[in-house]
Structure formats: C-alpha cells, structure tokens
Amino acid sequence: MSFERLRQATKTLRFRLMVWNAAVVLLTALGILIGVREGLRFSLLSEMDQVLRQDINEIRLAVGEYKLADLSRIQEDLNRKARGHDQDGWFVQVFGPDTKEFFASENTPNPRPLDDVFLKALPTSSQGHRMRQEQLETRDGAYVTVRVGARLDFLGRDMKRIDEIALCIVIVMLVAAPVGGYLLAGRATRPLAEIIYTMARLRPDQLRERLQLRQTGDELDQLSQTFNKLLDKIAEYLQQHRDSLANAAHELRTPLAAIRSSIEVCLNEERSSGDYKDLLANVIEECASLELLVNQLLLLAETEADRLKIVGNYVELDKLVERSVDMFRGVADFKDIDLVLGALPATYVEGNRHHLRQLLNNLVDNALKFTQEGGRVVVTLERDAANHCCNLIVQDNGPGISPKEVPHIFERFYRGDKARQRDMKTRGTGLGLCICQAVVQAHGGELLVTSNEGQGTTFIARLPLLNPEALAAAREQATDTPVGSPSA
C-alpha cells in the first residue's frame, strides 16, 4: 500500500516541480563550483607565473653585469636563493650558447637538457614543477638561456581543500535542494490543489460556489477566473434548460389535457357519429399543435448541438424568398394585409434549404400575425458586397415591440404582452423567433431587430454570401450527385 502511495506521489505535479527545481539548483551549483575551482586554479598558476617572471627579470639584471666567462660568479647567489626557497622547491638552470648546461642550483630536480619541450618565454608544467625560461644577454653580448621553476605541491594542496569544500557544498545541496524544492512546489501548487478540491465538490444542481481569487494576477488567478466564467456559463445554460424543460412540459400538458378531457367527456355517454367526428377533429388539431411544438424543439436541439449540415450546400436565397412570400399571399389577402415583395437580386448562400425556408416562414408569419387589417408587410433582399453578406429584411407597420421586451423576444417560450392579447388562433408556441436566431447563427450570420411602439418592427437576417469558387464547387458536386441535389 505504501509503495502504491509512493508511486502515485511521484506522478504529481508537486513531485515533478521538486525534481526539476532540485536538478536545476544542483546543476547550477555544480557548474558554479567547477567554474570557481578552475578560476582559482588559473589564478594561482597566473600568480606563480608572475613570480617566476619576476625571478627571471632579477636574474637578467645579474647576468647583464658579467661577461660570459665570469658568469659563474652569480652561481653562489642563485644557490643561496634556492636554499632560501627550499620549501617551494625553487631552482634555476643556466645553459650556455652551445645549449649545454652551464650550471644549475643545488636542488634542481632531474636536470633535463635544453630542448623544444619548453617554449621560449612561456610557462610550462612538467614533472610536478612549473617552469619558465628565457634567453638573457651577458655583458659581452653572448646569450644564455635561464630556466626558473618551482614545485606545484602547493597548488595540489590548495585544490584539494577547494575540492573538499565543494564536496561539502554539493552534499548540503543534495539535501537542501529537494527539501526546498518540495516546499516551494507545495506553495506554488497549493492554489491549484484548492481549484481541484473546489471543482470536485461542484454538482450540476449546485453551481453557486466559485473559486477564490488571490488577487495576484498570475496564471493560477487567470485559471480561476476562467473556471469561474465557465461555471457562470454552465449555471446559466442549466438554468435556461430547466426553464425550457418546464415551459416545454407546460406547453405539452395543455393540449394533452385538452385531448384527455374531451375523450373522457365523450366516453361518459353515448353520442352521435357527428359528435365523435367533432371530437376526432379536435384531437387531430391538438395533435398537430403537439407535432409543431416537438418539431420546433428538435430543431433547436439540432442547432445547439451543431448538427445542421450546411457545408457544401448552396441555396438560391432570392428564389426561396419569392416562393415563401407567394405561399403567404393567401393569408395576407384573407387578413386584408398588403404583402409586398421588394427587390430580389440573385443571391447565393451556403446553408440548409429546409431551415432557411423555416426562417423565412417564421419571420413572414410573425409579421402577418401581429399586423392589423389594412396593414403592410414588406420583404426585401439586399446584397452587401462590401461586407460580403446579404440582408433579408422583413418589415411591418404593426403595433411594434416595447423596449423592455426587445431583449427577451429571442428567449424560448417568451411571449410579449401584445402576443398574449391575441386570440388563441393566432397565439404561437413562443419558439418561432428563438428558432430564427438559432438558424441564422448556425449559418454564420446574425439576426437583428429594430422596433418602435405603434410604428412597426423590422427584422434583418444577415447571412454571409457564398464566394464564386465555393459556388462553382458546390454546383459541380450537385451535378455529380444523382439524387437530392441541394440547389434551389
């Protein structure tokens, strides 16, 4: 069990942050220690090279005072200096013009002849010593080569101390880095843990709780704000669906109750065949209302689930508008309403023909329904080439919509006051405008409304035009399809 918990702990973000932090800290510390070590080593060698250079300069002054034949006079002084620096292993060698050793100090280690191993005037390490040699001129113009050197023992001792200190630092970092990284990672991920805990407590029926903001403005605060906005949208969405479900149940219950009560009354006693026919006619009428409501709800469900198939289908919107207006002319004549068809330029849009027809029918039917006798309804189609869209305009001179109702007319089952004042024959389901907006949005457009009380209402469905290339491709596809061509 403990092994399983340990295995799960290694998968957490806190553990990964700890490992990354410890690795970065250790690698950085190791790099710094190596850099410091090599820097100190270089500094010590440079200091030693400077001392050897000073020694050669001192010997240069002494060599310059004597001729080559008398050069042995400085040997005792050099031996004395070598004995005085015996703890450093200091020595000196002097080579004559013939490259043979002229003399050497008493403690010269393994004297080696003059060769090309030592570059002139450059310090070199060899056999545990640091050496430097240069050619010096005697008083009589002869040249001798002087080699000066000292042991590197001190450098090894100093580097060993530095390595010991570095090892101690690394050991401390091995312990401190993971612990510090774990604590820091815990502090960094604590808000994330609170987010997870809060989100885990949320339930679909209880979405009032929100994530607490720390007012730091960092990414975790932004994540909390994003979650809170998402929760607001989900809560609003669920509330809308609860209201829609309640309204749908209410709308379905009314015709069902009417059907049931009519049948129960009819079955209480014997009736004539005419009474039964009237009953069946009423039942059919109520069933038609139920069918209309169910179809509208299904259409709304399709638009919300993005299941409307509009890609690849093109519609001749001008012809669709003309046929829809012709279909409502009988209703307009019956109600003594002047139904006017305005300009219809050739217009092609990408979309679903059936749903666009329903959009047109709903807008025209809505305008006729709330326009008094003797009124006027105008349907116009405009092309807006600059914005690459078209405007379907349905305008009436009815009673209009009050400003307080305009923001709500696209809500499901919403009926304005004027709509409720109409008789039952003209009363709708309250889904028509909601469906219109859903269809327009599914086609990538927008539905606008302007209204003045007592002057009328104008609905504008703005839809994107189909570009010529897409239209040609759609026509070609429709031509290749033997059945169910989408063209109008």
Stockholm file with secondary structure:
# STOCKHOLM 1.0

chainA/1-488         MSFERLRQATKTLRFRLMVWNAAVVLLTALGILIGVREGLRFSLLSEMDQVLRQDINEIRLAVGEYKLADLSRIQEDLNRKARGHDQDGWFVQVFGPDTKEFFASENTPNPRPLDDVFLKALPTSSQGHRMRQEQLETRDGAYVTVRVGARLDFLGRDMKRIDEIALCIVIVMLVAAPVGGYLLAGRATRPLAEIIYTMARLRPDQLRERLQLRQTGDELDQLSQTFNKLLDKIAEYLQQHRDSLANAAHELRTPLAAIRSSIEVCLNEERSSGDYKDLLANVIEECASLELLVNQLLLLAETEADRLKIVGNYVELDKLVERSVDMFRGVADFKDIDLVLGALPATYVEGNRHHLRQLLNNLVDNALKFTQEGGRVVVTLERDAANHCCNLIVQDNGPGISPKEVPHIFERFYRGDKARQRDMKTRGTGLGLCICQAVVQAHGGELLVTSNEGQGTTFIARLPLLNPEALAAAREQATDTPVGSPSA
#=GR chainA/1-488 SS CHHHHHHHHTTSHHHHHHHHHHHHHHHHHHHHHHHHHHHHHHHHHHHHHHHHHHHHHHHHHHHTTSCGGGGGGGHHHHHHHHHHTGGGTCEEEEECTTSSEEEECTTCSSCCCCCTTSCTTSCEEETTEEEEEEEEECTTSCEEEEEEEEECHHHHHHHHHHHHHHHHHHHHHHHHHHHHHHHHHHHHHHHHHHHHHHHHHCBTTBCCCCCCCCSCCSHHHHHHHHHHHHHHHHHHHHHHHHHHHHHHHHHHHHHHHHHHHHHHHHHTSCCCHHHHHHHHHHHHHHHHHHHHHHHHHHHHHHHHTTCCCCTTCEEEHHHHHHHHHHHHHHHHHHTTCEEEECCCCCCEEESCHHHHHHHHHHHHHHHHHTSCTTCEEEEEEEEETTTTEEEEEEEECSSCCCTTTGGGTTSTTCCCHHHHTSCTTTCCCSCHHHHHHHHHHHTTCEEEEEEETTTEEEEEEEEEBCCHHHHHHHHHHHHHCSSCCCCC
#=GC SS_cons         CHHHHHHHHTTSHHHHHHHHHHHHHHHHHHHHHHHHHHHHHHHHHHHHHHHHHHHHHHHHHHHTTSCGGGGGGGHHHHHHHHHHTGGGTCEEEEECTTSSEEEECTTCSSCCCCCTTSCTTSCEEETTEEEEEEEEECTTSCEEEEEEEEECHHHHHHHHHHHHHHHHHHHHHHHHHHHHHHHHHHHHHHHHHHHHHHHHHCBTTBCCCCCCCCSCCSHHHHHHHHHHHHHHHHHHHHHHHHHHHHHHHHHHHHHHHHHHHHHHHHHTSCCCHHHHHHHHHHHHHHHHHHHHHHHHHHHHHHHHTTCCCCTTCEEEHHHHHHHHHHHHHHHHHHTTCEEEECCCCCCEEESCHHHHHHHHHHHHHHHHHTSCTTCEEEEEEEEETTTTEEEEEEEECSSCCCTTTGGGTTSTTCCCHHHHTSCTTTCCCSCHHHHHHHHHHHTTCEEEEEEETTTEEEEEEEEEBCCHHHHHHHHHHHHHCSSCCCCC
//
